[in-house]
Amino acid sequence: MPAAVRVQQSSGDWESVISRFQELVDTQREPGGSLAIWRDGAPALVVHGGSADVAREVPWSADTLVQVFSTGKPLVALAALQAVADGHLGLDEPVTARWPAYRDAPAHPTTLRMILSHRSGKHTFSPAAAGLDPRDHAALVHDLEAMEPRTVPGQVIAEHASTYGHLVDGLLAAVGAPSVRAHTEALSGVLGARLRFGVHPHELPLVAEPEPMGTEWTDSHLAHELGRAALLRPAGLLDADTLRSPSWHQARFGAVGLITDATSLASLYDDLSRPDGHVARLLGGELWSELFRTAATGTDGFLRDTVRWSLGFQIDDNGDLGMGGIGGSCAWYSPAHGYALAYVTRGLHTHDRVTHLADAVESTLRADHGAPALQERTEG
C-alpha cells in the first residue's frame, strides 16, 4: 500500500502541516491527495501522498490529476467574465437579449450576474433530465434552456450545484464566445497550470480514481428535496463507476467536472489575488474587482447555510475568497494572511481533513506573523 508522503517543494517551516498530512495518509483518512500553498507568486509548500487508485497500487505522484467537483465553479465564472470583458455581453442585461430561446420569467428577467451569484432560479435541471446521460452536454443545455425558472430570478439564493456550467455555456454559445472548456484551457496555458474540463487523451492514465469513504459526503445534501434534485439529475454525478470512467474524464460538466491538481489550483488563486496577475490583466480592473465583491448574501437553499457569494466564489467573514467541492477538495485565497491554498483528494468524504490541515497552517502563520484563526471551510 503506497503511503509515503512526498514533499515536492517547501519554503519555510511547514513541518507541522507536513506532519498532519502524513497523519491523514497513515490513518487512511486520506487515501490519496495533495496540498499546495502559494505565497507571493511562488509555491511555499507542495506535498502529496497516498495512492491514485482504489487498489492502492499506484502511488500518488506530482503528475496525478483528480476531479474536484464544485471547487472548479470559479473557472466557469472566469469564462463568463472574460466574455463580458471581450464585449460579447453585459453582466446586467437580460439573458434573453443574447439567448432568445432561453425560457425566462418576463417580469423578472435573468441576468448573467444572477447566474454567477446562484440566483437564476434554475438551480436544478428539470425532472426529465434524470434520464439524460451526464456526458450529453447539448441535451443538458437544452433542458435548462426550455425549463421555467423554479423560483423568481434574483430573489432566491441556491447554489447551482449541477447547472452552473451548462447555464454559462449555453449563454456563451449564444453570443459566440469561447466555451468554459476552451477558456479554461487557454487560461491554463497562460498560468502554466493543468485545469481541465475534459482531460487530454494522454492524461487519462493520470486521473485518480475517486473512492467514497462512507456516505457522510452526501448525507446532508440528500436529506432535503432541493439537494436530491440538484445532485441526482442527471443520474451518475455521485456514482463511483461513472466518476471513474474515461468517458467522464473527457466530458465537460462545468459545475462539478474540473479535473486538476493542487499546484494548479493554488497558483490560480495566487494569480487572481494580485492586481498585476494574468487574471486581472485579462479581465480589466473593474471586472477583476467583482471577484471580491459580495453579489448576493443570505441563506442558500442548497447549502442550508448563510453564504456570501461574489461572482463565482464564496467570501468568508474574514475575507477569504474560495470554493469547496462535495467530497472534500477545496481552494481559497486569504487576503488577511497573503497566501493561496488548495487541497485535492480522491477520497470522497467531508471537509474535516482540510480543516485539520488549515489549523496547522494557522498555527504556522500565527507563529510567524500573529495571524488570527482561519474559519472552517464549507463545501459547495
C-alpha positions as CSV (number, residue, x, y, z in Angstrom):
1,M,0.0,0.0,0.0
2,P,1.6,3.3,-1.1
3,A,1.6,5.5,2.0
4,A,4.7,7.6,1.6
5,V,4.3,11.4,1.8
6,R,6.5,13.3,-0.6
7,V,7.3,16.9,-0.3
8,Q,7.7,18.4,-3.8
9,Q,8.5,21.9,-2.6
10,S,8.9,23.6,0.7
11,S,10.0,27.1,1.5
12,G,9.8,27.9,5.2
13,D,8.9,25.9,8.4
14,W,5.9,23.8,7.4
15,E,6.8,20.8,9.5
16,S,3.5,20.8,11.5
17,V,1.5,20.9,8.2
18,I,3.5,18.1,6.7
19,S,3.2,16.0,9.9
20,R,-0.6,16.4,9.8
21,F,-0.8,15.4,6.2
22,Q,1.3,12.4,7.0
23,E,-1.1,11.5,9.8
24,L,-4.1,11.7,7.4
25,V,-2.3,9.3,5.0
26,D,-1.1,6.9,7.7
27,T,-4.6,6.6,9.2
28,Q,-6.2,6.3,5.8
29,R,-8.4,9.2,6.3
30,E,-6.6,10.4,3.2
31,P,-6.4,7.6,0.6
32,G,-4.7,9.9,-1.9
33,G,-4.4,13.6,-2.2
34,S,-2.2,16.7,-2.3
35,L,-1.9,20.1,-0.6
36,A,-0.3,23.2,-2.1
37,I,0.3,26.6,-0.6
38,W,1.4,29.6,-2.7
39,R,2.7,33.0,-1.4
40,D,3.8,36.0,-3.4
41,G,3.7,34.3,-6.8
42,A,5.7,31.2,-5.8
43,P,5.0,27.8,-4.1
44,A,5.7,27.7,-0.4
45,L,4.7,24.1,0.1
46,V,3.6,21.2,-2.2
47,V,3.1,17.8,-0.6
48,H,1.3,14.7,-1.8
49,G,0.7,11.1,-0.6
50,G,-1.3,8.0,-0.7
51,S,-2.5,6.2,-3.8
52,A,-4.1,7.2,-7.0
53,D,-6.2,4.1,-7.3
54,V,-8.7,2.1,-5.3
55,A,-6.5,-0.9,-5.3
56,R,-3.8,1.2,-3.5
57,E,-1.2,0.0,-6.0
58,V,-0.4,3.3,-7.9
59,P,1.3,5.9,-5.7
60,W,0.0,9.5,-6.0
61,S,2.6,11.5,-7.9
62,A,3.3,15.1,-8.9
63,D,1.5,14.3,-12.2
64,T,-1.7,12.9,-10.6
65,L,-4.9,14.7,-11.5
66,V,-8.3,14.4,-9.8
67,Q,-11.9,15.6,-10.1
68,V,-12.6,18.4,-7.5
69,F,-16.3,18.9,-8.0
70,S,-17.6,22.4,-7.2
71,T,-14.1,23.6,-6.5
72,G,-14.0,24.3,-10.2
73,K,-17.0,26.6,-10.3
74,P,-14.9,29.8,-10.2
75,L,-13.4,28.8,-13.6
76,V,-16.9,28.8,-15.0
77,A,-17.4,32.4,-13.7
78,L,-14.0,33.4,-15.1
79,A,-15.0,32.2,-18.6
80,A,-18.2,34.2,-18.4
81,L,-16.5,37.3,-17.1
82,Q,-13.9,37.1,-19.9
83,A,-16.8,37.1,-22.4
84,V,-18.0,40.3,-20.7
85,A,-14.5,41.8,-20.9
86,D,-14.4,41.0,-24.6
87,G,-17.7,42.7,-25.3
88,H,-19.8,39.7,-26.0
89,L,-22.5,40.5,-23.4
90,G,-23.1,42.5,-20.2
91,L,-23.4,41.5,-16.6
92,D,-26.8,43.1,-16.1
93,E,-28.6,42.8,-19.4
94,P,-31.4,40.2,-19.8
95,V,-30.1,36.8,-20.8
96,T,-32.8,36.6,-23.4
97,A,-31.4,39.6,-25.2
98,R,-28.5,37.4,-26.3
99,W,-30.1,33.9,-25.9
100,P,-33.6,34.3,-27.3
101,A,-34.5,30.7,-26.8
102,Y,-33.9,30.9,-23.1
103,R,-37.2,30.5,-21.2
104,D,-37.3,33.2,-18.6
105,A,-39.7,35.0,-16.2
106,P,-40.6,38.0,-18.3
107,A,-41.5,40.2,-15.3
108,H,-38.2,39.4,-13.7
109,P,-35.5,38.9,-16.4
110,T,-32.5,36.8,-15.5
111,T,-29.0,38.4,-15.9
112,L,-25.6,36.9,-16.0
113,R,-24.9,38.4,-12.6
114,M,-27.8,36.4,-11.2
115,I,-26.5,33.2,-12.8
116,L,-23.0,33.7,-11.4
117,S,-24.3,34.5,-7.9
118,H,-26.6,31.5,-7.9
119,R,-29.9,33.4,-8.2
120,S,-31.2,32.5,-11.7
121,G,-34.0,30.2,-10.4
122,K,-32.5,27.4,-12.5
123,H,-30.6,25.8,-9.7
124,T,-31.5,22.2,-10.8
125,F,-32.2,20.5,-14.1
126,S,-35.8,19.5,-14.8
127,P,-37.2,16.2,-13.7
128,A,-36.9,14.9,-17.2
129,A,-33.1,15.4,-17.0
130,A,-32.9,12.5,-14.6
131,G,-32.9,10.2,-17.6
132,L,-30.2,12.1,-19.5
133,D,-26.6,11.0,-19.8
134,P,-24.4,13.4,-17.7
135,R,-22.0,13.4,-20.6
136,D,-24.6,14.7,-23.0
137,H,-23.7,18.4,-22.8
138,A,-26.0,19.6,-25.5
139,A,-29.1,17.8,-24.1
140,L,-28.5,19.3,-20.7
141,V,-28.1,22.8,-22.0
142,H,-31.3,22.4,-23.9
143,D,-33.0,21.1,-20.8
144,L,-32.1,24.4,-18.9
145,E,-33.0,26.5,-22.0
146,A,-36.5,25.1,-22.2
147,M,-37.5,24.9,-18.5
148,E,-39.2,27.7,-16.5
149,P,-37.2,29.1,-13.6
150,R,-38.0,27.2,-10.4
151,T,-38.0,30.5,-8.4
152,V,-38.3,34.2,-9.3
153,P,-34.9,35.1,-10.8
154,G,-32.9,37.3,-8.5
155,Q,-34.9,36.6,-5.4
156,V,-33.7,33.2,-4.1
157,I,-30.2,32.1,-3.5
158,A,-29.5,28.4,-4.1
159,E,-26.1,27.2,-5.3
160,H,-26.4,25.9,-8.9
161,A,-24.7,22.7,-7.8
162,S,-25.1,20.9,-11.1
163,T,-26.4,23.5,-13.5
164,Y,-23.8,26.3,-13.2
165,G,-21.6,25.3,-16.1
166,H,-24.4,24.4,-18.5
167,L,-26.2,27.7,-18.0
168,V,-23.0,29.7,-18.7
169,D,-22.0,27.5,-21.6
170,G,-25.5,28.0,-23.2
171,L,-25.1,31.7,-22.9
172,L,-21.5,31.7,-24.2
173,A,-22.6,29.6,-27.2
174,A,-25.4,32.0,-28.0
175,V,-23.0,35.0,-28.2
176,G,-20.2,33.2,-29.9
177,A,-17.8,33.4,-27.0
178,P,-15.3,30.6,-26.1
179,S,-16.8,27.8,-24.0
180,V,-16.0,27.2,-20.4
181,R,-13.7,24.3,-21.5
182,A,-11.9,26.4,-24.2
183,H,-11.4,29.4,-21.9
184,T,-10.1,27.2,-19.1
185,E,-7.7,25.5,-21.5
186,A,-6.4,28.9,-22.6
187,L,-6.1,30.2,-19.1
188,S,-4.2,27.0,-18.2
189,G,-1.7,27.8,-20.9
190,V,-1.2,31.3,-19.6
191,L,-0.7,30.1,-16.0
192,G,1.3,27.0,-16.8
193,A,-1.4,25.0,-15.0
194,R,-3.4,21.9,-15.6
195,L,-7.1,22.9,-15.3
196,R,-9.3,20.6,-17.4
197,F,-13.0,20.3,-18.1
198,G,-12.2,17.1,-20.0
199,V,-8.7,15.9,-19.9
200,H,-6.5,15.3,-23.0
201,P,-6.3,11.6,-24.1
202,H,-2.7,11.3,-23.0
203,E,-3.7,12.5,-19.5
204,L,-6.3,9.7,-18.9
205,P,-3.8,7.4,-17.1
206,L,-3.0,10.3,-14.7
207,V,-6.6,10.7,-13.3
208,A,-7.0,9.4,-9.8
209,E,-9.9,7.0,-9.0
210,P,-12.5,8.6,-6.7
211,E,-13.4,6.5,-3.7
212,P,-16.4,7.1,-1.5
213,M,-15.4,6.8,2.2
214,G,-18.9,6.3,3.7
215,T,-21.9,8.4,3.0
216,E,-21.1,11.5,5.0
217,W,-20.0,13.4,1.9
218,T,-23.6,13.3,0.5
219,D,-25.8,12.8,3.5
220,S,-26.6,16.4,4.4
221,H,-27.5,17.3,0.8
222,L,-29.6,14.2,0.0
223,A,-31.6,14.8,3.2
224,H,-33.6,17.5,1.5
225,E,-35.6,17.7,-1.7
226,L,-33.6,20.5,-3.3
227,G,-30.3,18.7,-2.6
228,R,-31.6,15.5,-4.1
229,A,-32.9,17.3,-7.2
230,A,-29.6,19.1,-7.6
231,L,-27.3,16.0,-7.3
232,L,-29.4,13.2,-8.8
233,R,-30.3,15.0,-12.0
234,P,-28.8,13.7,-14.2
235,A,-28.1,10.4,-12.7
236,G,-24.5,9.4,-12.3
237,L,-23.0,12.6,-10.7
238,L,-22.4,10.7,-7.4
239,D,-21.8,7.2,-8.9
240,A,-18.3,5.9,-8.4
241,D,-18.3,3.9,-11.6
242,T,-19.3,6.8,-13.7
243,L,-16.8,9.1,-12.0
244,R,-14.0,6.6,-12.7
245,S,-14.9,6.2,-16.4
246,P,-12.6,7.6,-19.2
247,S,-15.7,8.9,-20.9
248,W,-16.5,11.1,-17.9
249,H,-12.9,12.2,-17.5
250,Q,-13.1,13.6,-21.1
251,A,-16.6,15.1,-20.7
252,R,-17.3,18.7,-20.0
253,F,-19.5,19.3,-17.0
254,G,-18.7,22.8,-15.7
255,A,-20.4,22.7,-12.3
256,V,-18.6,19.6,-10.9
257,G,-16.3,18.3,-13.6
258,L,-13.0,20.1,-13.1
259,I,-10.0,17.8,-13.1
260,T,-6.8,19.3,-11.9
261,D,-4.1,19.2,-9.2
262,A,-3.4,21.2,-6.0
263,T,-0.5,23.1,-7.5
264,S,-2.6,24.4,-10.4
265,L,-5.4,25.5,-8.1
266,A,-3.1,27.2,-5.7
267,S,-1.3,29.0,-8.5
268,L,-4.6,30.1,-9.9
269,Y,-5.7,31.6,-6.6
270,D,-2.4,33.3,-6.1
271,D,-2.6,34.9,-9.6
272,L,-6.2,36.1,-9.3
273,S,-5.4,37.7,-6.0
274,R,-2.9,40.1,-7.5
275,P,-3.9,43.2,-9.4
276,D,-0.8,42.6,-11.6
277,G,-1.7,38.9,-12.2
278,H,-2.8,37.4,-15.5
279,V,-6.5,37.1,-14.5
280,A,-6.6,40.8,-13.6
281,R,-4.9,41.8,-16.8
282,L,-7.3,39.7,-18.9
283,L,-10.5,40.9,-17.2
284,G,-9.5,44.5,-16.6
285,G,-9.6,46.2,-13.2
286,E,-13.4,46.7,-12.8
287,L,-14.4,43.1,-13.6
288,W,-11.5,41.7,-11.6
289,S,-12.7,43.6,-8.6
290,E,-16.1,41.9,-9.0
291,L,-14.4,38.7,-7.8
292,F,-14.0,40.2,-4.4
293,R,-17.4,42.0,-4.1
294,T,-20.5,40.5,-2.5
295,A,-23.1,39.9,-5.2
296,A,-25.6,38.0,-3.0
297,T,-25.8,37.1,0.7
298,G,-28.4,35.2,2.7
299,T,-29.5,31.6,3.3
300,D,-28.5,29.4,0.5
301,G,-31.3,26.8,-0.2
302,F,-28.8,24.1,-1.4
303,L,-26.1,24.6,1.3
304,R,-28.7,25.3,4.1
305,D,-26.4,27.9,5.5
306,T,-25.8,31.7,5.3
307,V,-23.5,32.4,2.4
308,R,-21.9,35.4,0.8
309,W,-21.4,34.9,-3.0
310,S,-19.3,37.0,-5.2
311,L,-19.4,36.2,-8.9
312,G,-18.3,32.5,-8.7
313,F,-16.7,32.5,-5.3
314,Q,-17.7,32.2,-1.6
315,I,-16.5,35.0,0.6
316,D,-15.9,34.2,4.3
317,D,-16.5,36.7,7.1
318,N,-12.7,37.1,7.4
319,G,-12.4,38.0,3.7
320,D,-11.1,34.6,2.4
321,L,-12.2,34.0,-1.2
322,G,-12.6,30.5,-2.3
323,M,-14.7,27.4,-3.2
324,G,-15.1,23.9,-1.9
325,G,-16.5,20.8,-3.5
326,I,-18.5,17.9,-2.3
327,G,-16.1,15.2,-1.4
328,G,-13.5,17.3,0.3
329,S,-11.5,19.2,-2.2
330,C,-11.1,23.0,-1.6
331,A,-9.2,26.1,-2.6
332,W,-9.0,29.6,-1.3
333,Y,-7.0,32.9,-1.1
334,S,-6.6,34.6,2.2
335,P,-6.1,38.4,1.8
336,A,-5.6,38.8,5.5
337,H,-2.6,36.4,5.5
338,G,-1.4,36.7,1.9
339,Y,-1.5,33.0,0.8
340,A,-3.4,30.7,-1.5
341,L,-4.1,27.1,-0.5
342,A,-5.5,24.2,-2.4
343,Y,-6.3,20.7,-1.2
344,V,-7.4,17.9,-3.5
345,T,-8.4,14.4,-2.7
346,R,-9.8,11.3,-4.3
347,G,-11.3,10.2,-1.0
348,L,-14.8,11.4,-1.0
349,H,-15.7,12.5,2.5
350,T,-16.3,15.7,4.4
351,H,-14.0,18.8,4.7
352,D,-12.7,17.7,8.1
353,R,-9.3,16.9,6.5
354,V,-8.7,20.3,5.0
355,T,-9.8,21.9,8.3
356,H,-7.3,19.7,10.1
357,L,-4.5,20.9,7.8
358,A,-5.7,24.5,7.9
359,D,-5.4,24.5,11.7
360,A,-1.7,23.7,11.2
361,V,-1.3,26.4,8.6
362,E,-3.0,28.8,11.0
363,S,-0.5,27.9,13.8
364,T,2.5,28.3,11.5
365,L,1.3,31.7,10.2
366,R,0.4,32.8,13.7
367,A,3.9,31.9,15.0
368,D,5.4,33.9,12.1
369,H,3.0,36.8,11.8
370,G,0.5,36.7,14.7
371,A,-2.3,35.7,12.2
372,P,-5.9,35.2,13.5
373,A,-7.6,31.9,13.3
374,L,-8.8,30.6,9.9
375,Q,-12.5,29.6,9.5
376,E,-13.7,26.1,8.8
377,R,-14.3,25.6,5.1
378,T,-17.7,24.6,3.7
379,E,-18.4,22.7,0.6
380,G,-20.3,23.8,-2.4
